[in-house]
């Protein structure tokens, strides 16, 4: 989700750069777009690092009771 946010900011900055009337404004918006791109890549990397850092479930896999146990209930 954070990656999508930074990519939307990048697209907005690129649009503003295209519509800019001065070269300085264009340069600022292109610089921001580049920074947003780096932030998007960083967000993706952090998300994958977090997913691999989450421990596996501590609960054993659920199994269905045997037929003889089911009759006792």
Order of alpha helices (4+ residues) and beta strands (2+ residues): alpha-alpha-alpha
